[in-house]
Amino acid sequence: MPRLQKTVVVTFGGGARDEETFAPEGQENIPHMMKELIPQATFFTQVVNRGILGHYVANASLATGVYERFDNFADVAPMNPTVFEYFRKGLGRPANDAWVIAPSNGFNRIGQSDGTQFAPGFGAQVILPKHLLAAALGKSSANSAGLEFLLQDNYETPLFTPQGVQSELQLSRLTEMLHLSVDDFTRHAKTLSSADELSVYVMRQLMSRFAPSLLWITLHDMDIAHSGAYSLYVEGIRRTDRLCAEIWQMIENDPEYKGRTTMLILPDFGRDSDFSASGNGFQHHRTGDPLSRTTWMMAMGPRIRQNITVDRALESIDLVPTLGAMMSFATPLAMGRPVVEVL
């Protein structure tokens, strides 16, 4: 039997505008994408999000193929079945074959729908690196001072932030599932400069331990834009650019992934224009103007045409049916359409 194809999805829980990325004046901030990734990719220049512009709800929409309509800061699961449920049930895959690496408390229920429209129990395992670190810091003999910057859970001010799961459960995941000691994990965290670097480190451990066929990671550093500091926003873009290239190198250097993995990269949405009276420019995404709703997607892998640009408009909800068509599982309740250029 041929080995199952693998897919890695990288989303950004904090979009970036063209001015700071793909426009001529912004390309210096994304050298890895421009020089290393795009020449190997099919690049889609217009991906439109017609849903709610909040990071958890927008990522949930990406994961279900339906524009979810819940409060972005509510402790709720998506109403519609997730791609992880379609994948696991449709292909009969075990729990450890689908994982989500999520950036904050608010994403803790993204792996499994509320179960009203689909058989329960087929969701992805969701791992929260910040929770792992918080639990480890409580137990580690290593000096934990100075790591608070890795634990900031949200760059916006939420109306409601759900409580984290128990520390003992997080420590069990760290030691039993990732095969990392508490002290080793804490010591490595001290070498990192951001929470997204911690997420990519956890991703590497998951790839080594389980080699999941469907792996979803949401990067969040660039959402520091909500602080109003333009320099930190640009720094987040540059780090995200570097980490995307590192993830692709991880795939290419891993025998379980090399030659049979498709990677898709896309922000959840954009940010406001500098010219809208009701917006805050790069800082927020509140106006719903075209700049805040329109972003891009990059697809790479052995079956993807290289160095191709596609200018036709897609929608965010096209991702799930595209993944289903790529990996041969049905996505019956998803509302988007498969992206034919990557099939």
C-alpha positions as CSV (number, residue, x, y, z in Angstrom):
1,M,0.0,0.0,0.0
2,P,1.4,3.5,-0.9
3,R,2.3,5.7,2.1
4,L,-0.4,8.3,3.0
5,Q,0.3,11.8,1.6
6,K,1.0,14.4,4.3
7,T,-0.2,18.0,4.6
8,V,1.1,20.8,6.8
9,V,-1.0,23.9,7.1
10,V,0.6,27.1,8.4
11,T,-1.8,29.9,9.3
12,F,-1.1,33.3,10.8
13,G,-3.2,34.4,13.7
14,G,-2.4,38.0,12.9
15,G,-2.3,39.1,9.3
16,A,0.1,41.5,7.5
17,R,-0.6,44.0,4.9
18,D,1.0,44.0,1.4
19,E,2.8,47.3,2.2
20,E,4.9,45.4,4.8
21,T,5.2,42.2,2.7
22,F,4.7,41.6,-1.0
23,A,4.6,45.2,-2.2
24,P,8.0,46.4,-3.5
25,E,8.6,48.5,-0.3
26,G,7.8,45.5,1.9
27,Q,9.7,42.7,0.3
28,E,12.8,43.3,2.4
29,N,10.8,42.0,5.4
30,I,10.1,38.6,3.7
31,P,13.4,37.5,2.1
32,H,12.8,33.8,2.7
33,M,9.4,33.8,1.1
34,M,10.6,35.9,-1.9
35,K,13.8,34.1,-2.6
36,E,13.3,30.5,-1.3
37,L,9.6,29.6,-1.0
38,I,7.8,31.4,-3.8
39,P,10.1,30.0,-6.5
40,Q,9.0,26.6,-5.4
41,A,5.3,27.4,-4.9
42,T,2.1,28.2,-6.6
43,F,1.2,31.6,-5.1
44,F,-2.4,32.9,-4.9
45,T,-2.5,36.7,-4.6
46,Q,-6.2,37.1,-3.6
47,V,-7.7,35.1,-0.8
48,V,-10.8,36.8,0.6
49,N,-12.2,36.3,4.1
50,R,-15.9,37.2,4.1
51,G,-16.4,36.2,7.8
52,I,-15.8,37.6,11.2
53,L,-12.3,39.2,11.5
54,G,-11.3,37.7,14.8
55,H,-8.4,35.3,15.0
56,Y,-9.9,32.2,16.7
57,V,-13.2,32.5,14.7
58,A,-11.3,33.1,11.5
59,N,-9.0,30.1,12.0
60,A,-12.1,28.0,12.9
61,S,-13.6,29.1,9.6
62,L,-10.4,28.0,7.8
63,A,-10.6,24.7,9.6
64,T,-14.3,24.0,8.8
65,G,-14.7,25.5,5.3
66,V,-17.7,27.4,6.7
67,Y,-17.8,31.0,8.0
68,E,-18.3,30.4,11.7
69,R,-20.3,33.0,13.5
70,F,-19.5,32.7,17.2
71,D,-18.0,35.3,19.5
72,N,-14.3,35.3,18.9
73,F,-13.6,35.3,22.6
74,A,-16.1,32.6,23.6
75,D,-15.1,29.2,24.9
76,V,-16.9,27.3,22.2
77,A,-16.1,24.7,19.6
78,P,-16.8,25.3,15.9
79,M,-20.4,24.4,15.0
80,N,-19.4,22.8,11.7
81,P,-17.2,19.7,11.3
82,T,-13.5,20.4,11.1
83,V,-11.1,19.2,8.5
84,F,-9.5,17.0,11.1
85,E,-12.8,15.1,11.7
86,Y,-13.4,14.7,8.0
87,F,-9.8,13.4,7.6
88,R,-9.8,11.0,10.5
89,K,-13.3,9.6,9.9
90,G,-13.0,9.5,6.1
91,L,-9.7,7.7,6.1
92,G,-10.0,5.8,9.3
93,R,-6.9,7.5,10.9
94,P,-5.9,7.3,14.5
95,A,-5.9,10.2,17.0
96,N,-2.1,10.8,16.7
97,D,-2.3,11.4,12.9
98,A,-3.9,14.9,13.2
99,W,-2.6,17.6,15.4
100,V,-3.1,21.4,15.9
101,I,-0.4,23.6,17.5
102,A,-2.4,26.6,18.7
103,P,-1.1,30.0,19.9
104,S,-3.4,30.8,22.8
105,N,-6.2,29.7,25.2
106,G,-8.8,30.9,22.8
107,F,-7.9,28.2,20.3
108,N,-8.1,25.3,22.7
109,R,-11.3,23.9,21.1
110,I,-10.5,24.3,17.4
111,G,-9.7,20.6,16.8
112,Q,-13.2,19.2,17.3
113,S,-16.6,20.6,16.3
114,D,-19.5,20.7,18.8
115,G,-20.6,17.3,17.5
116,T,-24.1,18.3,16.5
117,Q,-23.5,17.7,12.8
118,F,-20.9,15.0,12.8
119,A,-20.0,11.9,14.7
120,P,-18.0,13.0,17.8
121,G,-14.5,11.8,18.7
122,F,-12.7,12.3,15.4
123,G,-11.1,15.7,16.1
124,A,-7.4,16.6,16.1
125,Q,-5.3,16.7,19.3
126,V,-4.7,20.4,20.2
127,I,-1.5,21.3,21.9
128,L,-0.8,24.7,23.4
129,P,2.9,25.4,23.8
130,K,2.4,28.3,26.1
131,H,0.4,26.0,28.5
132,L,3.2,23.4,28.3
133,L,5.7,26.1,29.2
134,A,3.6,27.5,32.0
135,A,3.1,24.0,33.5
136,A,6.8,23.3,33.1
137,L,7.9,26.5,34.8
138,G,5.8,25.5,37.8
139,K,7.7,22.2,38.1
140,S,11.2,22.9,36.7
141,S,14.3,23.3,38.8
142,A,15.7,25.5,36.0
143,N,15.5,29.3,36.5
144,S,12.3,30.5,35.0
145,A,12.9,34.2,35.3
146,G,12.7,36.2,32.1
147,L,10.4,33.8,30.2
148,E,7.2,35.8,30.8
149,F,7.3,37.2,27.2
150,L,6.8,33.6,25.9
151,L,3.5,33.3,27.9
152,Q,1.5,36.3,26.8
153,D,-1.7,34.7,25.7
154,N,-3.4,37.4,23.6
155,Y,-2.4,40.7,22.1
156,E,-6.0,42.0,22.1
157,T,-8.1,42.6,25.2
158,P,-10.6,39.8,25.2
159,L,-14.1,40.0,26.7
160,F,-13.6,36.4,27.9
161,T,-10.6,34.2,28.0
162,P,-11.2,30.5,28.8
163,Q,-9.3,29.0,31.6
164,G,-6.3,26.8,30.7
165,V,-6.5,23.0,31.2
166,Q,-4.9,21.6,34.3
167,S,-1.1,21.8,34.6
168,E,-0.8,18.1,35.4
169,L,-2.4,17.2,32.1
170,Q,0.0,19.5,30.3
171,L,3.0,18.0,32.0
172,S,1.7,14.5,31.1
173,R,1.7,15.6,27.4
174,L,5.1,17.0,27.7
175,T,6.8,14.0,29.3
176,E,4.7,11.1,27.9
177,M,3.7,12.2,24.4
178,L,6.6,14.5,23.4
179,H,9.3,12.5,25.3
180,L,10.7,15.8,26.7
181,S,11.7,16.2,30.3
182,V,10.4,19.3,32.1
183,D,13.9,20.7,32.7
184,D,15.0,20.1,29.1
185,F,11.9,21.8,27.7
186,T,12.4,24.8,30.0
187,R,16.1,25.1,29.2
188,H,15.3,25.1,25.5
189,A,12.6,27.7,26.0
190,K,15.3,30.0,27.4
191,T,17.1,30.0,24.1
192,L,14.1,31.2,22.1
193,S,13.1,34.8,21.3
194,S,9.3,34.3,20.8
195,A,6.3,32.2,21.4
196,D,6.1,31.2,17.7
197,E,9.6,29.8,18.0
198,L,8.3,27.7,20.8
199,S,5.5,26.5,18.7
200,V,7.8,25.5,15.9
201,Y,10.0,23.6,18.4
202,V,6.9,21.7,19.6
203,M,6.1,21.0,16.0
204,R,9.5,19.5,15.4
205,Q,8.9,17.2,18.4
206,L,5.5,16.1,17.1
207,M,6.9,15.3,13.6
208,S,9.7,13.2,15.2
209,R,7.4,11.4,17.6
210,F,4.3,10.8,15.6
211,A,4.9,12.0,12.0
212,P,1.2,13.1,11.7
213,S,-0.3,13.1,8.2
214,L,-2.3,16.3,8.9
215,L,-0.4,19.0,11.0
216,W,-1.8,22.5,11.5
217,I,0.2,25.3,13.2
218,T,-1.0,28.8,13.8
219,L,1.8,31.5,14.2
220,H,0.8,34.5,16.2
221,D,3.9,36.8,16.7
222,M,2.9,39.4,14.2
223,D,-0.4,40.1,16.1
224,I,1.8,42.2,18.4
225,A,0.6,44.9,16.0
226,H,-2.3,45.4,18.5
227,S,0.2,47.0,20.9
228,G,0.6,49.9,18.4
229,A,4.3,49.4,18.0
230,Y,5.1,49.3,14.2
231,S,8.6,48.1,14.8
232,L,7.4,45.1,16.7
233,Y,4.8,44.3,14.0
234,V,7.5,44.3,11.3
235,E,9.8,42.2,13.6
236,G,7.0,39.7,13.8
237,I,6.6,39.6,10.0
238,R,10.3,39.0,9.6
239,R,10.3,36.2,12.2
240,T,7.3,34.6,10.6
241,D,9.0,34.7,7.3
242,R,12.1,32.9,8.7
243,L,10.0,30.3,10.6
244,C,8.0,29.4,7.5
245,A,11.3,28.7,5.7
246,E,12.4,26.6,8.7
247,I,9.2,24.6,8.7
248,W,9.8,23.8,5.0
249,Q,13.3,22.8,5.8
250,M,12.1,20.5,8.6
251,I,9.8,18.8,6.1
252,E,12.5,18.5,3.5
253,N,15.0,17.0,6.0
254,D,12.6,14.5,7.5
255,P,12.4,11.1,5.7
256,E,8.8,10.7,6.8
257,Y,7.8,13.9,5.1
258,K,10.3,14.6,2.3
259,G,8.8,14.1,-1.2
260,R,5.2,13.4,-0.1
261,T,4.2,16.6,1.8
262,T,2.2,19.6,0.7
263,M,2.6,22.7,2.7
264,L,0.0,25.5,2.5
265,I,0.7,28.9,4.1
266,L,-2.0,31.6,4.5
267,P,-2.9,34.4,7.0
268,D,-6.3,34.3,8.5
269,F,-7.0,37.8,7.2
270,G,-5.3,41.2,6.7
271,R,-5.1,44.4,8.6
272,D,-6.7,47.9,8.2
273,S,-5.7,50.5,5.7
274,D,-4.0,53.6,6.8
275,F,-6.7,55.6,5.0
276,S,-9.9,54.5,6.7
277,A,-11.3,56.9,9.2
278,S,-12.8,54.1,11.2
279,G,-9.7,52.0,11.4
280,N,-6.3,52.0,13.1
281,G,-4.0,51.1,10.2
282,F,-1.6,48.3,10.8
283,Q,-2.7,48.1,14.4
284,H,-6.1,46.5,14.0
285,H,-8.5,44.7,11.7
286,R,-11.8,46.3,12.5
287,T,-13.1,48.0,9.4
288,G,-13.9,45.1,7.2
289,D,-12.4,47.0,4.3
290,P,-10.9,45.1,1.3
291,L,-7.4,45.4,2.8
292,S,-8.4,43.8,6.0
293,R,-10.3,41.0,4.2
294,T,-7.9,40.2,1.4
295,T,-4.8,38.1,1.9
296,W,-2.9,35.4,0.0
297,M,-2.0,31.7,0.0
298,M,1.2,29.8,-0.9
299,A,1.1,26.0,-1.8
300,M,4.3,23.9,-2.1
301,G,4.9,20.2,-2.5
302,P,5.8,17.5,-5.0
303,R,2.6,17.7,-6.9
304,I,2.4,21.6,-6.9
305,R,3.6,23.6,-9.9
306,Q,6.5,25.8,-9.1
307,N,7.0,29.6,-9.6
308,I,3.4,30.1,-10.6
309,T,1.2,33.1,-9.7
310,V,-2.6,32.9,-9.7
311,D,-4.5,36.2,-9.5
312,R,-8.0,34.9,-9.5
313,A,-9.9,35.4,-6.2
314,L,-10.3,32.6,-3.8
315,E,-12.1,32.4,-0.5
316,S,-10.8,31.4,2.9
317,I,-13.3,28.6,3.1
318,D,-11.9,27.0,-0.1
319,L,-9.1,25.5,2.1
320,V,-11.0,22.6,3.6
321,P,-12.5,21.2,0.3
322,T,-9.0,21.6,-1.2
323,L,-7.4,19.5,1.5
324,G,-10.1,16.9,1.1
325,A,-9.5,16.7,-2.6
326,M,-5.8,16.5,-2.1
327,M,-5.9,13.7,0.5
328,S,-9.0,11.9,-0.8
329,F,-11.5,12.4,1.9
330,A,-15.0,13.9,1.6
331,T,-15.9,17.3,3.2
332,P,-19.7,17.3,2.7
333,L,-20.6,20.3,4.8
334,A,-17.8,22.6,3.8
335,M,-19.1,25.6,1.7
336,G,-16.0,26.4,-0.3
337,R,-14.7,25.0,-3.5
338,P,-11.5,23.0,-4.2
339,V,-8.7,25.1,-5.6
340,V,-8.0,23.3,-8.9
341,E,-4.5,24.8,-9.4
342,V,-3.1,22.6,-6.6
343,L,-4.9,19.4,-7.4
